[in-house]
Each structure stands twice: as structure tokens, then as C-alpha cells.
């Protein structure tokens, strides 16, 4: 099987529309075949899902863990926060590393170490060992989270990449929702160790699939030179690109809008609105369904609508919908059904904006995609932590909806500013060419 995917960067394989041929239509990309194309995307989606499931899958077993390991509640929570901090920081390592060493090696090494750390966490004899193992597990699981998006943009362009990102969005939507349900069943059957053992087993499956199917997508001649000091140069290079700044900002701020809702949803709808646990689960499942429907719609229309135009429209829809949601939530606090209806639309728009804007951001800086993906991914987790903090201050009801509106407004402003900067740059280039003529 071909491991060096030179064809992904070969102008001869770029269609007139700017898209690289679909994997099944371009056997030179990864060795050929629709089957392998699907296997690569499925493997990448699984690796990303493991990172997202790592926090929630053993939440139902926290109380049992606290008793068995004689741990305090703060120590038990550290096993969650340690994984999340590791996941955020690990992206800053694996992203730049992949620009220098290629994608496949760091991906396999990170996943292998994550497997070992996951097994160690499941067998941890003490809370200290558990927290340490979980931090390492999160830091190395970051390889799958950050490099999956990079590998897709290495292999595909335009419509094909947008559709692949939509698939990743579907998995990313289902995984964190399914994780607590699956974790609850596993904890009921065998306790928190079984839940963590199942996550390690899933990592083992992903590692086998990655070894078998995922190719090297960054040719040696296109890798970045230098060591640690040059990472800062690459960061500056990414941030200096106006399109990257604009679309990365939209991605990160839209994620902040979504996390404002997620962080406060239990308090708002279970505690303050009086929903039962079943009703709350139904509400979250409805929101997830809206995201899946939005993804399926995008997969159908993405070839007919320019991606930049689609993102602009959906950012506007996100802002309008969030404004309506704020009015409804503040004017009629008990209108759970009405709020749920608006949330389905708003969160659907937000998820699509996040995935497609991140694709445009990575395509803007092809030479440093790994570093660019790391910047987006790690900053998203910082914003998520900030959103969780601010919506937890004071009553949840006004806080979450106002912060969600603020993030949506900022995302729209960033997109407008980026558009103005792009137009000014285009005029300057045109003026320079005219003066030379």
C-alpha cells in the first residue's frame, strides 16, 4: 500500500473546481479504492471520538471511584480535569510535531501511548496513579483529535473535504452524548474500571485500524525544518494569515457559544425548570438530532453552494437564532418547548459553522496545517473552560443565554472584519498590478 501521499499535493490531481479527486477516484492518493477511503475517514472519526468520550464515559462511576480509592471529591474531579488539560496541551505538541515528522508517525505513537495509559488508568491502585495516567492518556489521545482534521485536509479539498468534515461532525455530535449512556451501562455491569477498560479497548481497535489504513499524507519534501524554536515561527505564520485568523476565530467563538449552553444546560433545565432526568436527556437528544440533520443537509448542498458563502449565511443564522433564543429565555423563562425548538436550529447552525470554518482555516495555511489545527483545538478548550466558569457564576438562566449571544455576536464580528481585510488586500493587490501596468 502506498504510504506517501504525494498525489494529494499534485496539481495534476486538482480538478477545475479546486477539489482533489475523491479518494476512490484517485487510487494514487492512498493506494486506491472506495473501501480504503471509507476506512481512513472512519478511523479518523473513531480516533477523534475517543478523545471526546474520554471525559464522559466514566462520569457515572465517579461516586464508586471515590469510595474505592478513598479519594476526595476534588481528587476524583482531577481525574476528569487532568484528561481535559492533557487533551488541550497535547494538541500543541502533536500538531507542530506532525509538520516536521509527518502525520502517521506521531499519530501512531500518540495512540499507542494513550492505549498504555488507558490500561494503566483502568488498573490504577490509587487516586494519584489514576490522575497521572488520565493526564497522560488525554495528552496522547490529542494526537487523534488534532491530526485527524489535518489528514483530511492533506488528502482532500473543497467539496470532498467539506463532506468528510461533516462526517466527523456527526461522530463528534454522537460520541459525547452516547458516552455517559454507554458509561452508565458499563459501570452498572462492572464498575468504573470496566468503563475505563472499554475506552482502552476502543483505543486498541483504533490503533490497529490506523496501522492498517491511515497513510502518510505529508511528503518529506513538504515538511517543516527546525526544532522547538521554529514552532513559534510557524505559529506566527499561521496567525499572520487573515483567512486563518478569521475562520479560526469563528470556529473558536462558535464553540464558546455551544459550550455556554452545554455547561449550564443541566442547571437550567433540570434544577431551575424542573425537568426530570429523562426529560432532560430527551431535550439533549433532540438538540443532537438537530445537529445531525444540519450535517446531512450540508452534505447534500455543499457541492452547490460556495463554502465561504455557506459559512457567512450560517454565522448570520446563528446570531439571529441566538438573539431569538435570548428573548424567549429571558421573557418567558418557563417556555422549555419553545427554547428547545430554537436551540435545535441554533446548535445545528453552530456545529456546521464550527466544522466548515475550521476547514477553511486549515486550507488557508497549507504549509503549517498541524500547527494551525493545534492552535484551534487547544484554544477551543480554553474557551470551553472560560464558558463553564462564567455561566456558573450566579443564576444560570440569564448567564448562559447572554454568553451564548455574546459569543455568537463576536463570531459574526470576526467574520465581517476578516471579510473587510480580505477585500482590502484584494484591492491593494489589484492596485499594485495596475500601477505596474
C-alpha positions as CSV (number, residue, x, y, z in Angstrom):
1,X,0.0,0.0,0.0
2,X,1.2,3.4,-0.9
3,X,2.3,5.3,2.3
4,X,3.5,8.6,0.9
5,X,0.5,10.5,-0.4
6,X,2.2,12.8,-3.0
7,X,-0.9,12.9,-5.1
8,X,-2.8,14.9,-2.6
9,X,-0.4,17.7,-3.3
10,X,0.0,17.1,-7.0
11,X,-1.6,19.9,-9.1
12,X,-2.4,17.3,-11.8
13,X,-4.9,15.8,-9.4
14,X,-6.7,19.1,-8.7
15,X,-10.0,19.5,-10.5
16,X,-11.0,22.7,-12.2
17,X,-13.3,23.4,-9.3
18,X,-10.3,23.3,-6.9
19,X,-11.2,19.9,-5.4
20,X,-8.9,17.0,-5.2
21,X,-10.5,13.9,-6.8
22,X,-12.4,11.7,-4.3
23,X,-10.2,9.0,-2.8
24,X,-12.0,6.2,-4.7
25,X,-11.5,8.1,-8.0
26,X,-7.8,8.7,-7.4
27,X,-6.1,5.4,-6.4
28,X,-2.7,7.1,-6.2
29,X,-3.8,9.0,-3.1
30,X,-3.8,6.2,-0.6
31,X,-3.5,3.0,-2.6
32,X,-6.9,3.2,-4.1
33,X,-10.5,2.0,-3.6
34,X,-13.7,3.3,-2.1
35,X,-13.3,0.8,0.7
36,X,-10.0,2.3,1.8
37,X,-11.3,5.8,1.5
38,X,-14.1,5.0,3.9
39,X,-11.8,3.1,6.2
40,X,-9.4,6.2,6.5
41,X,-12.3,8.6,7.4
42,X,-13.9,6.0,9.7
43,X,-10.6,5.5,11.6
44,X,-10.0,9.3,11.9
45,X,-13.5,9.7,13.2
46,X,-13.0,6.9,15.8
47,X,-9.7,8.5,17.0
48,X,-11.5,11.8,17.4
49,X,-14.4,10.2,19.2
50,X,-12.1,8.5,21.8
51,X,-10.8,11.9,22.8
52,X,-14.3,13.3,23.2
53,X,-15.6,10.2,25.1
54,X,-12.6,10.2,27.5
55,X,-14.3,12.6,29.9
56,X,-17.9,11.4,29.9
57,X,-17.6,7.7,29.7
58,X,-16.8,7.1,33.4
59,X,-18.8,10.0,34.9
60,X,-21.4,7.6,36.2
61,X,-18.7,5.8,38.2
62,X,-17.2,8.8,40.0
63,X,-19.0,8.1,43.3
64,X,-17.9,4.5,43.3
65,X,-14.3,5.5,42.3
66,X,-14.2,8.0,45.3
67,X,-15.2,5.2,47.7
68,X,-12.9,2.5,46.3
69,X,-9.8,4.7,46.2
70,X,-10.6,6.6,49.4
71,X,-10.4,9.9,47.4
72,X,-11.9,13.3,48.0
73,X,-14.3,14.8,45.5
74,X,-11.7,17.2,44.3
75,X,-9.3,14.4,43.6
76,X,-12.0,12.5,41.7
77,X,-12.7,15.6,39.6
78,X,-9.0,15.9,38.9
79,X,-9.2,12.6,37.0
80,X,-11.6,14.4,34.7
81,X,-9.8,17.8,34.5
82,X,-6.4,16.1,34.1
83,X,-7.7,14.3,31.0
84,X,-9.1,17.6,29.6
85,X,-5.9,19.6,30.3
86,X,-3.8,16.9,28.8
87,X,-6.1,16.9,25.7
88,X,-5.7,20.6,25.3
89,X,-1.9,20.7,25.8
90,X,-1.2,17.6,23.8
91,X,-2.6,19.2,20.7
92,X,0.1,21.9,21.0
93,X,2.7,19.1,20.9
94,X,1.4,16.8,18.2
95,X,0.2,19.4,15.8
96,X,3.6,21.2,15.3
97,X,5.4,17.8,15.5
98,X,3.4,16.5,12.6
99,X,4.5,19.4,10.4
100,X,8.1,18.2,11.0
101,X,7.9,14.5,11.2
102,X,4.8,13.7,9.1
103,X,1.3,12.7,10.2
104,X,1.4,9.0,10.5
105,X,4.3,8.5,13.0
106,X,3.1,11.0,15.7
107,X,-0.5,9.6,15.2
108,X,0.5,6.0,15.8
109,X,2.9,6.8,18.7
110,X,0.4,9.0,20.4
111,X,-2.4,6.4,20.1
112,X,-0.1,3.6,21.3
113,X,0.9,5.6,24.4
114,X,-2.7,6.6,25.0
115,X,-3.6,2.9,24.9
116,X,-1.0,2.0,27.6
117,X,-2.0,5.0,29.7
118,X,-5.7,4.0,29.4
119,X,-4.9,0.5,30.6
120,X,-2.9,1.9,33.5
121,X,-5.8,4.1,34.4
122,X,-8.2,1.2,34.4
123,X,-5.9,-0.8,36.8
124,X,-4.8,2.2,38.9
125,X,-4.2,1.2,42.6
126,X,-4.5,4.7,43.9
127,X,-6.1,8.1,43.1
128,X,-2.7,9.6,42.4
129,X,-1.9,6.9,39.9
130,X,-5.3,7.3,38.3
131,X,-4.9,11.1,37.9
132,X,-1.4,10.7,36.4
133,X,-2.5,8.0,34.0
134,X,-5.5,10.0,32.9
135,X,-3.4,13.1,32.2
136,X,-1.0,11.1,30.0
137,X,-4.0,9.4,28.3
138,X,-5.5,12.8,27.5
139,X,-2.3,14.3,26.3
140,X,-1.6,11.4,23.9
141,X,-5.2,11.0,22.8
142,X,-4.8,14.5,21.5
143,X,-2.9,13.1,18.6
144,X,-6.0,11.6,17.1
145,X,-8.1,14.7,17.8
146,X,-5.8,17.2,16.2
147,X,-4.2,15.1,13.4
148,X,-7.5,13.7,12.1
149,X,-8.6,17.1,10.7
150,X,-5.1,17.7,9.3
151,X,-5.0,14.4,7.5
152,X,-8.4,15.1,5.9
153,X,-7.2,18.5,4.6
154,X,-4.0,16.9,3.3
155,X,-6.0,14.4,1.3
156,X,-9.0,16.3,0.2
157,X,-10.0,19.8,-0.9
158,X,-13.2,21.8,-1.3
159,X,-16.4,19.7,-1.6
160,X,-14.8,16.4,-0.8
161,X,-13.1,17.8,2.4
162,X,-16.4,19.6,3.4
163,X,-18.3,16.3,3.2
164,X,-15.6,14.5,5.2
165,X,-15.7,17.2,7.8
166,X,-19.4,16.7,8.0
167,X,-18.9,13.0,8.7
168,X,-16.5,13.9,11.5
169,X,-19.2,16.3,12.9
170,X,-21.7,13.6,13.0
171,X,-19.4,11.4,15.0
172,X,-18.4,14.3,17.2
173,X,-22.0,15.0,17.9
174,X,-23.0,11.4,18.8
175,X,-19.8,10.5,20.8
176,X,-20.2,12.9,23.8
177,X,-23.9,12.2,24.0
178,X,-23.5,8.4,23.8
179,X,-20.6,8.3,26.2
180,X,-22.5,8.8,29.5
181,X,-25.2,6.3,28.4
182,X,-22.6,3.7,27.5
183,X,-20.6,4.5,30.6
184,X,-23.6,4.1,32.8
185,X,-24.2,0.6,31.4
186,X,-20.6,-0.4,31.8
187,X,-20.4,1.0,35.4
188,X,-23.6,-1.0,36.2
189,X,-22.1,-4.2,34.8
190,X,-18.5,-3.9,36.2
191,X,-17.8,-0.6,37.8
192,X,-15.7,2.4,36.8
193,X,-12.7,0.2,35.9
194,X,-14.8,-1.6,33.2
195,X,-15.7,1.8,31.7
196,X,-12.1,2.9,31.5
197,X,-11.1,-0.6,30.3
198,X,-13.6,-0.3,27.5
199,X,-12.1,3.0,26.5
200,X,-8.7,1.4,26.4
201,X,-10.1,-1.4,24.3
202,X,-11.6,1.1,21.8
203,X,-8.2,2.8,21.6
204,X,-6.6,-0.6,20.8
205,X,-9.1,-1.1,17.9
206,X,-8.4,2.4,16.6
207,X,-4.6,1.8,16.8
208,X,-5.0,-1.4,14.7
209,X,-7.2,0.4,12.2
210,X,-4.7,3.3,12.0
211,X,-1.8,1.0,11.4
212,X,-3.7,-0.8,8.6
213,X,-5.4,2.1,6.9
214,X,-4.1,5.6,7.6
215,X,-1.3,6.6,5.2
216,X,1.4,9.2,5.5
217,X,-0.1,12.3,4.0
218,X,2.8,14.8,4.2
219,X,5.6,14.1,1.8
220,X,9.1,14.5,3.2
221,X,10.0,17.4,1.0
222,X,7.0,19.4,2.3
223,X,7.8,19.0,6.0
224,X,8.9,22.0,8.1
225,X,12.6,22.2,9.1
226,X,13.8,23.1,12.5
227,X,13.1,22.1,16.1
228,X,11.3,23.7,19.0
229,X,12.3,27.3,18.3
230,X,10.8,27.2,14.8
231,X,7.4,26.3,16.2
232,X,6.9,29.9,17.3
233,X,7.7,31.0,13.8
234,X,5.0,28.6,12.4
235,X,2.5,29.9,15.0
236,X,3.2,33.5,13.9
237,X,2.9,32.4,10.3
238,X,-0.5,30.9,10.8
239,X,-1.8,33.8,12.9
240,X,-0.5,36.3,10.3
241,X,-2.8,34.8,7.6
242,X,-6.0,36.9,7.6
243,X,-8.2,34.0,6.4
244,X,-6.8,31.8,9.2
245,X,-7.4,34.4,11.8
246,X,-11.0,35.0,10.6
247,X,-12.1,31.4,10.2
248,X,-10.3,30.1,13.3
249,X,-11.8,32.9,15.3
250,X,-15.3,32.0,14.0
251,X,-14.6,28.3,14.9
252,X,-13.4,29.1,18.4
253,X,-16.1,31.6,19.3
254,X,-18.9,29.4,17.9
255,X,-17.6,26.6,20.1
256,X,-17.8,29.0,23.1
257,X,-21.4,29.7,22.2
258,X,-22.2,26.0,22.2
259,X,-20.3,25.3,25.4
260,X,-22.2,28.2,27.2
261,X,-25.4,26.1,26.6
262,X,-23.8,22.7,27.4
263,X,-22.1,23.9,30.6
264,X,-25.3,25.3,32.1
265,X,-28.0,23.0,30.5
266,X,-28.4,20.7,33.5
267,X,-28.8,23.6,35.9
268,X,-31.2,25.5,33.7
269,X,-33.5,22.7,32.6
270,X,-33.3,20.2,35.5
271,X,-32.8,22.4,38.5
272,X,-34.4,25.7,37.5
273,X,-37.1,24.5,35.1
274,X,-37.9,21.2,36.9
275,X,-37.3,18.7,34.1
276,X,-36.8,15.1,35.1
277,X,-33.6,13.3,34.2
278,X,-35.5,11.5,31.4
279,X,-36.9,14.8,30.0
280,X,-33.5,16.5,30.1
281,X,-32.0,13.5,28.3
282,X,-34.8,13.8,25.7
283,X,-34.0,17.5,25.3
284,X,-30.3,16.9,24.7
285,X,-31.1,14.1,22.3
286,X,-33.4,16.5,20.4
287,X,-30.6,19.0,20.1
288,X,-28.2,16.4,18.9
289,X,-30.7,15.3,16.3
290,X,-30.9,18.8,15.1
291,X,-27.1,18.8,14.7
292,X,-27.2,15.6,12.7
293,X,-30.0,16.9,10.4
294,X,-28.0,20.0,9.8
295,X,-25.0,17.9,8.9
296,X,-26.9,15.8,6.5
297,X,-28.3,18.9,4.8
298,X,-24.8,20.3,4.4
299,X,-23.5,17.1,2.9
300,X,-26.2,17.4,0.3
301,X,-25.8,21.1,-0.6
302,X,-22.1,21.6,-0.1
303,X,-21.3,21.0,-3.7
304,X,-23.9,23.5,-4.9
305,X,-23.0,26.4,-2.6
306,X,-19.7,28.1,-2.2
307,X,-18.3,27.2,1.2
308,X,-17.4,30.7,2.2
309,X,-20.9,31.9,1.4
310,X,-22.4,29.0,3.3
311,X,-20.4,29.9,6.4
312,X,-21.4,33.5,6.1
313,X,-25.1,32.6,5.9
314,X,-24.9,30.2,8.8
315,X,-23.0,32.6,11.1
316,X,-25.8,35.1,10.4
317,X,-28.4,32.5,11.2
318,X,-26.5,31.6,14.4
319,X,-26.6,35.2,15.5
320,X,-30.3,35.7,14.6
321,X,-31.3,32.4,16.3
322,X,-29.3,33.1,19.4
323,X,-30.9,36.6,19.7
324,X,-34.4,35.0,19.4
325,X,-33.4,32.4,22.0
326,X,-32.2,35.1,24.4
327,X,-35.5,37.0,24.0
328,X,-37.6,33.8,24.6
329,X,-35.5,32.6,27.5
330,X,-35.5,35.9,29.3
331,X,-39.1,37.0,28.6
332,X,-40.7,33.6,29.1
333,X,-38.4,31.6,31.4
334,X,-40.7,28.6,31.6
335,X,-41.1,28.1,27.9
336,X,-38.9,25.0,27.7
337,X,-40.5,23.7,24.5
338,X,-40.1,27.0,22.7
339,X,-36.5,27.2,23.9
340,X,-35.8,23.7,22.8
341,X,-37.1,24.4,19.3
342,X,-34.9,27.4,18.9
343,X,-31.9,25.5,20.4
344,X,-32.2,22.7,17.8
345,X,-31.8,25.3,15.0
346,X,-29.1,27.4,16.7
347,X,-27.0,24.4,17.7
348,X,-27.4,22.9,14.3
349,X,-26.1,26.0,12.7
350,X,-23.3,26.3,15.3
351,X,-22.0,22.8,14.6
352,X,-21.9,23.3,10.9
353,X,-20.2,26.6,11.3
354,X,-17.5,25.1,13.5
355,X,-16.6,22.3,11.2
356,X,-16.7,24.2,7.9
357,X,-15.0,27.3,9.2
358,X,-12.2,25.1,10.7
359,X,-11.8,23.5,7.3
360,X,-11.4,26.9,5.6
361,X,-8.9,28.0,8.4
362,X,-6.7,25.0,7.8
363,X,-6.9,25.4,4.0
364,X,-5.6,29.0,4.4
365,X,-2.2,27.8,5.8
366,X,-1.3,24.6,4.0
367,X,2.4,24.8,5.0
368,X,1.7,24.7,8.7
369,X,-1.6,22.8,9.0
370,X,-0.6,20.8,12.0
371,X,0.4,23.9,14.0
372,X,-2.8,25.7,12.8
373,X,-5.0,22.8,13.9
374,X,-3.2,22.7,17.3
375,X,-3.9,26.5,17.8
376,X,-7.6,26.0,17.1
377,X,-8.0,22.8,19.1
378,X,-6.2,24.0,22.3
379,X,-7.9,27.4,22.2
380,X,-11.3,25.8,21.9
381,X,-10.6,24.0,25.2
382,X,-9.5,27.3,26.9
383,X,-12.7,28.9,25.7
384,X,-14.8,25.9,26.9
385,X,-13.2,26.3,30.3
386,X,-14.0,30.0,30.3
387,X,-17.6,29.4,29.3
388,X,-18.1,26.8,32.0
389,X,-16.7,29.3,34.6
390,X,-18.7,32.3,33.6
391,X,-22.0,30.6,33.2
392,X,-21.5,29.0,36.7
393,X,-21.4,32.4,38.3
394,X,-24.8,33.5,39.6
395,X,-28.1,32.2,38.3
396,X,-27.7,30.0,35.3
397,X,-30.7,31.2,33.3
398,X,-29.6,34.7,32.3
399,X,-25.9,33.9,32.2
400,X,-25.8,31.0,29.7
401,X,-28.1,32.7,27.1
402,X,-26.3,36.0,27.3
403,X,-22.9,34.5,27.0
404,X,-24.1,32.3,24.1
405,X,-25.4,35.5,22.4
406,X,-22.1,37.3,23.1
407,X,-20.0,34.5,21.6
408,X,-22.3,34.4,18.5
409,X,-22.0,38.2,18.1
410,X,-18.3,38.1,18.4
411,X,-18.1,35.3,15.8
412,X,-20.1,37.5,13.4
413,X,-17.9,40.5,14.0
414,X,-14.7,38.5,13.4
415,X,-16.1,37.1,10.1
416,X,-17.1,40.6,9.0
417,X,-13.6,42.0,9.9
418,X,-11.9,39.2,8.1
419,X,-14.0,39.8,5.0
420,X,-13.2,43.5,5.0
421,X,-9.5,42.7,5.4
422,X,-9.7,40.2,2.5
423,X,-11.4,42.8,0.3
424,X,-8.8,45.5,1.2
425,X,-6.0,43.1,0.4
426,X,-7.5,42.2,-2.9
427,X,-7.9,45.9,-3.8
428,X,-4.3,46.5,-2.8
429,X,-3.1,43.7,-5.0
430,X,-5.2,44.8,-7.9
431,X,-3.9,48.4,-7.4
432,X,-0.3,47.3,-7.4
433,X,-0.8,45.3,-10.6
434,X,-2.5,48.3,-12.2
435,X,0.4,50.7,-11.3
436,X,2.9,48.2,-12.7
437,X,1.0,48.0,-15.9
